[in-house]
Amino acid sequence: MTVEVKVPVLAESIPDATLLDWKKSEGEAVERDEILIELETDKVVLEVPAPEGGVLAEILKKSGDVAESEEVIARIDPDGKAKAPAKAEKKDAGAEKAVKEQATEEKKPEKKDGGESAADKLSPAVRKLVEENSLDASKIGGSGKDGRLTKGDVLVYLEKQKARSAEKPEAKESKAPEVKRAPAPAARSDGERSERREPMSRLRARIAERLVQAQHTAAILTTFNEVNMQPVMELRSRHKEQFEKKHGVRLGFMSFFAKASIQALKRFPAVNAYIEGSEIVYHDFYDIGIAVGSPRGLVVPIVRDADRLSFAGIEAKINEFGQKAKDGTLGIDELTGGTFTISNGGVFGSMLSTPILNPPQSAILGMHKTEERAVVENGQVVVRPMMYLALSYDHRIVDGREAVLFLVTIKEALEDPGRMLLEI
């Protein structure tokens, strides 16, 4: 009797998932809890483990297919026997022979006395590409007629070199979250023009959809202010070692902004509400979304009941989300909901931006890079670490006066952190 492999239960807001590459083929042995395939939704990537050990008897959904919640995608035969890999030894022997032949070929000296050398076989365009990149043409396998080297061979070789360089460990002293970028285009010779097409991931497609939805369904307006970060920076510098020693987590700036935002949300509840039909839905809880960069794109995990958490509790959750985003292990429940969002473009160097709402939320706070600037205090020009703040809001539910005072409340709380403790 076979055991069914099903899609995990998806959230109500996630109708289906796309199957990525199967890690096992039909007839292969599998162990219990071994990951068989990953499913990509518009929020997260889910792993599907084997519910039982045995043999993968049948794959019902191929890579790239779309499956719904709890749909059967494969079957496992617990009593089955794995198929022996056909002609494996012959393939291995053939591969070994090919390697030996290649090694022998590489050891052969180049022809002299009128014979054609490797350099003589190159076309002008290929020769130029080889010389520009200081390459040894004899080390690049040619796929052209009579083993001639083509431009494509050189470009592929350059891409492999780049990939090897990228795998080397890099310096880790960077404050910005690690974000996976699209592969850089291959080097090209003068006059050559090319383009690439890649399918959008489910996450990127969903981000695009929601951003357009926000622009089309909300009356988005942005108001700005600036905050003197010196009081927070001094407080953090004074207590960060003791804080980390006691709580086991570093004291960052995000917890200050989260606490200041919660104080402002309590004072102006419309910013923590949203429109549903002809009604306004107010929240009496504070689930704060913290935008985090991940290899798959920007995700917004939710800090539930952030008003009930201490500074250490908020920092611990943010660190946990950051690691999960990097590892691709964020769960659907951790990305669903949220009443207000904070996005920190400053870690990437952004000085000023107009963040877009995360529907159905009515507002989003944008943090930016802290820069020392000349400001006037008590009639004197002084240098202070200043940050621009941006609040984008839905003007249908939040008035301009509320938005401005909301941002002023955050500014006052950060410039006098004691306000957050006394809630004044």
C-alpha positions in Angstrom: 0.0 0.0 0.0 1.4 3.4 -1.0 1.7 6.5 1.1 0.6 9.8 -0.3 2.8 12.9 -0.4 0.7 16.0 -0.1 1.1 19.7 -0.3 1.2 21.2 3.2 -1.8 23.1 4.4 -1.6 26.6 3.0 -3.0 29.8 4.5 -6.3 31.2 3.3 -4.5 34.0 1.5 -2.3 31.6 -0.4 -4.4 29.7 -3.0 -1.7 27.5 -4.4 2.1 26.8 -4.7 4.5 26.1 -7.6 6.6 23.0 -7.5 10.4 23.6 -7.8 12.9 20.8 -8.7 12.3 17.3 -7.4 15.2 16.1 -5.4 14.4 12.5 -6.1 13.3 10.6 -9.2 10.8 7.8 -9.5 12.2 4.5 -8.3 14.8 6.1 -6.0 15.0 5.2 -2.3 13.9 7.8 0.2 14.1 8.1 3.9 11.5 9.3 6.3 11.5 13.1 6.7 14.0 13.5 3.8 13.1 16.6 1.7 11.6 15.5 -1.6 10.8 18.9 -3.1 10.4 22.6 -2.3 7.2 24.6 -3.1 7.3 28.3 -3.9 4.3 30.4 -2.8 3.9 34.1 -3.1 5.2 34.5 0.4 7.7 31.7 1.3 9.3 28.5 0.1 8.0 25.4 1.8 9.8 22.1 2.1 7.9 18.8 1.6 9.4 15.9 3.6 8.8 12.3 2.9 6.0 11.1 5.3 7.5 7.5 5.2 10.6 5.8 4.1 10.6 3.5 1.0 10.8 4.1 -2.7 9.4 7.1 -4.6 6.9 5.0 -6.6 5.1 7.8 -8.6 5.4 11.5 -9.2 2.0 13.0 -10.0 3.1 16.7 -10.4 6.1 17.8 -12.3 8.5 20.6 -11.5 6.9 23.9 -12.5 3.3 22.6 -12.0 0.9 24.4 -9.7 -0.7 22.5 -6.8 -3.3 23.4 -4.2 -3.4 22.9 -0.5 -3.3 19.2 0.6 -3.2 18.1 -3.1 -1.4 14.7 -3.6 1.8 15.3 -5.6 3.5 11.9 -5.3 3.3 8.4 -3.8 5.8 6.4 -1.8 5.9 2.6 -1.7 7.2 1.6 1.8 7.9 -1.9 0.7 9.4 -1.1 -2.7 12.9 -1.7 -3.8 15.0 1.0 -5.4 16.0 0.6 -9.0 19.7 0.0 -9.6 21.2 2.8 -11.7 21.5 1.4 -15.2 24.9 1.3 -16.9 26.3 3.4 -14.1 29.7 1.6 -14.3 29.8 2.2 -18.1 29.1 5.8 -17.7 31.7 6.2 -15.0 34.2 4.4 -17.2 33.3 6.6 -20.1 33.7 9.7 -18.0 37.0 8.5 -16.7 38.2 7.8 -20.3 37.1 11.3 -21.4 39.0 12.9 -18.5 42.1 10.9 -19.4 41.8 11.9 -23.1 41.4 15.5 -22.1 44.4 15.4 -19.8 46.5 13.8 -22.6 45.3 16.4 -25.1 46.2 19.2 -22.7 49.7 17.8 -22.3 50.4 17.7 -26.1 52.8 20.5 -27.1 51.6 23.1 -29.6 52.6 22.6 -33.2 55.6 24.4 -34.5 57.4 24.6 -37.8 54.5 25.8 -39.8 51.8 23.9 -37.8 48.8 25.8 -36.5 49.1 26.8 -32.8 46.1 27.5 -30.5 46.6 31.2 -31.0 46.6 30.8 -34.8 43.2 29.1 -34.7 41.5 32.1 -33.1 39.3 34.4 -35.1 40.0 38.2 -34.6 37.0 38.7 -32.3 37.9 35.7 -30.1 41.6 36.7 -30.0 40.6 40.2 -28.9 38.4 38.8 -26.1 41.1 36.4 -24.9 43.7 39.2 -24.9 41.5 41.7 -23.1 40.9 39.2 -20.3 44.5 37.9 -20.2 43.3 34.3 -20.8 45.3 31.2 -21.9 43.4 29.9 -25.0 44.9 26.4 -24.6 43.0 26.0 -21.3 39.6 26.7 -22.8 37.8 23.9 -24.5 36.7 24.7 -28.1 33.3 23.7 -29.4 33.7 24.9 -33.0 34.7 23.0 -36.1 37.9 21.0 -35.6 37.9 22.1 -32.0 38.2 25.7 -32.7 37.5 28.2 -30.0 34.4 30.3 -30.4 33.3 33.5 -28.7 30.7 31.6 -26.8 33.3 29.2 -25.4 35.3 32.2 -24.0 32.2 33.8 -22.5 31.2 30.6 -20.7 34.7 30.2 -19.4 34.6 33.8 -18.0 31.3 33.1 -16.3 32.7 30.0 -14.6 35.6 32.1 -13.4 33.3 34.6 -11.9 31.2 31.9 -10.2 34.4 30.5 -8.6 35.4 33.9 -7.3 32.0 34.5 -5.8 32.2 31.3 -3.8 35.3 32.6 -1.9 34.6 33.9 1.6 34.2 37.7 1.7 34.4 40.2 4.5 31.5 40.0 6.9 31.6 43.4 8.5 28.6 44.7 6.7 25.5 46.1 8.4 23.2 45.7 5.4 21.4 42.3 5.1 22.7 40.0 2.5 20.6 40.2 -0.7 21.1 37.8 -3.6 21.4 39.7 -6.9 20.7 38.6 -10.4 23.8 37.3 -12.2 25.8 40.0 -14.0 25.7 39.8 -17.8 28.7 38.1 -19.4 31.5 40.2 -20.8 30.9 41.1 -24.4 33.0 42.4 -27.3 32.5 45.8 -28.8 29.3 46.0 -30.9 27.7 42.9 -29.4 24.2 43.4 -27.9 22.2 40.8 -26.0 19.3 40.4 -23.7 18.1 37.7 -21.2 14.7 36.6 -20.2 14.0 35.0 -16.8 10.6 34.0 -15.3 9.5 36.0 -12.3 9.5 34.1 -9.0 6.2 33.8 -7.2 7.4 36.1 -4.5 8.5 38.8 -7.0 5.2 38.5 -9.0 3.3 38.9 -5.7 5.3 41.9 -4.7 4.6 43.5 -8.1 0.9 42.7 -7.8 0.6 44.2 -4.3 2.5 47.3 -5.1 0.3 48.0 -8.1 -2.8 47.2 -6.0 -1.7 49.7 -3.4 -1.2 52.4 -6.0 -4.6 51.7 -7.6 -6.7 51.3 -4.5 -5.3 53.8 -1.9 -4.9 57.5 -1.9 -1.2 57.4 -1.0 0.5 60.5 0.4 3.9 60.9 2.1 4.9 63.3 4.8 8.5 63.8 6.0 10.4 64.9 9.1 13.9 64.5 10.5 15.1 63.2 13.8 18.3 63.9 15.8 19.6 60.4 16.5 22.2 61.5 19.0 20.1 60.7 22.2 19.3 57.2 21.0 22.9 56.6 19.8 24.3 57.8 23.2 21.8 55.6 25.1 22.7 52.6 23.0 26.4 53.2 23.3 26.2 53.5 27.1 24.2 50.4 27.7 24.8 48.0 24.7 27.4 45.8 26.4 25.4 45.3 29.5 22.3 44.9 27.5 23.8 42.1 25.3 25.4 40.4 28.4 22.1 40.3 30.2 19.7 39.5 27.3 22.0 37.6 24.9 21.0 39.9 22.0 22.5 43.1 20.6 20.7 46.4 21.1 19.9 47.8 17.7 18.0 50.9 16.5 14.9 49.0 15.2 13.6 48.3 18.7 13.6 52.1 19.4 11.7 52.8 16.2 9.2 50.0 16.9 8.5 51.3 20.5 8.2 54.9 19.2 5.8 53.7 16.5 3.6 51.8 18.9 3.4 54.9 21.1 2.3 57.0 18.1 -0.2 54.3 16.9 -1.8 54.3 20.3 -2.3 58.1 20.1 -3.5 58.0 16.5 -5.5 54.7 16.0 -6.6 55.5 12.5 -3.0 54.8 11.4 -3.3 51.3 12.8 -6.6 50.7 11.0 -7.7 49.8 7.5 -10.7 50.2 5.2 -12.9 47.2 4.4 -15.8 48.1 2.1 -17.6 51.0 3.6 -16.2 50.3 7.1 -13.1 51.2 9.0 -11.5 48.3 10.9 -9.6 49.4 14.0 -7.1 47.2 15.7 -6.6 47.1 19.4 -3.3 45.2 19.0 0.0 46.1 17.4 1.5 43.6 15.0 4.5 45.4 13.5 5.9 44.3 10.1 9.6 44.7 9.8 10.9 44.7 6.2 13.8 42.3 5.8 16.0 41.6 2.7 16.3 37.9 1.7 17.9 36.1 -1.3 14.4 35.8 -2.8 13.5 39.5 -2.4 12.0 41.7 0.3 9.8 40.0 2.9 7.9 41.5 5.8 7.8 39.1 8.8 5.4 40.2 11.6 6.4 40.9 15.2 3.1 39.9 16.9 1.9 41.9 19.9 5.0 44.1 19.8 3.5 46.4 22.4 3.8 43.6 25.0 7.5 42.9 24.2 10.5 44.5 25.8 13.3 46.1 23.8 15.2 42.7 24.1 12.1 40.8 23.0 11.8 42.9 19.8 15.5 42.7 19.0 15.4 38.9 19.5 12.4 38.5 17.1 14.1 40.8 14.5 17.3 38.7 14.7 15.4 35.5 14.4 13.5 36.8 11.3 16.7 38.0 9.7 18.3 34.6 10.0 15.2 32.8 8.8 14.9 35.1 5.8 18.5 34.4 4.9 18.0 30.6 5.2 14.6 30.7 3.5 12.8 29.1 6.5 10.2 31.8 7.3 6.8 30.3 7.8 3.5 31.5 6.2 2.1 32.5 9.6 5.2 34.7 10.2 4.5 36.7 7.1 0.7 37.0 7.3 -1.2 39.9 8.8 0.4 43.0 10.3 -1.2 46.3 11.2 1.8 48.7 10.5 5.1 48.3 8.7 8.6 49.7 9.2 11.1 49.7 6.4 14.8 50.6 6.8 16.3 51.7 3.5 19.1 53.3 5.4 21.0 50.1 5.7 21.5 50.2 1.9 22.5 53.9 2.0 19.1 55.5 1.1 18.9 59.1 2.2 15.2 59.7 1.3 12.3 57.7 -0.2 8.6 57.4 -0.4 7.7 53.9 0.8 4.6 52.2 -0.7 1.8 50.8 1.5 1.6 47.1 2.3 -2.2 46.5 1.7 -4.5 46.5 3.5 -2.5 48.5 6.0 -3.0 52.3 6.0 0.6 53.4 6.7 4.3 52.6 6.5 7.3 54.2 8.2 10.5 54.6 6.2 13.8 54.9 8.0 16.9 56.2 6.2 20.6 56.6 6.5 21.9 58.6 9.5 24.3 61.4 8.4 26.0 64.1 10.3 24.6 67.5 9.3 24.8 71.1 10.4 21.6 72.0 12.4 20.7 75.0 14.5 20.1 74.5 18.2 19.4 77.5 20.5 20.7 79.9 17.9 24.0 77.9 17.4 25.0 75.8 14.4 26.0 72.4 15.6 26.7 69.0 14.0 24.3 66.2 14.7 23.6 62.7 13.4 20.3 63.3 11.5 17.9 60.9 9.9 15.0 61.6 7.5 11.8 59.9 8.3 9.0 59.3 5.8 5.4 58.2 6.6 3.3 57.1 3.6 -0.3 56.8 4.4 -3.8 56.2 2.9 -5.4 59.7 2.8 -8.8 58.1 2.7 -8.6 57.1 6.3 -5.7 59.2 7.7 -5.9 63.0 7.6 -2.8 65.1 6.9 -2.9 66.5 10.4 -2.9 63.0 12.0 -0.1 61.9 9.7 2.1 64.9 10.6 1.4 64.6 14.3 2.1 60.9 14.2 5.5 61.5 12.7 6.2 64.3 15.3 5.3 61.8 18.1 7.9 59.4 16.8 10.5 62.2 16.4 9.8 63.4 20.0 10.1 59.8 21.4 13.4 59.2 19.7 14.9 62.5 20.6 13.9 61.9 24.3 13.9 58.1 24.8 12.6 58.5 28.3 9.2 59.3 26.8 8.9 55.7 25.6 9.4 54.5 29.2 7.0 56.9 30.7 4.6 56.7 27.7 4.2 60.5 27.5 
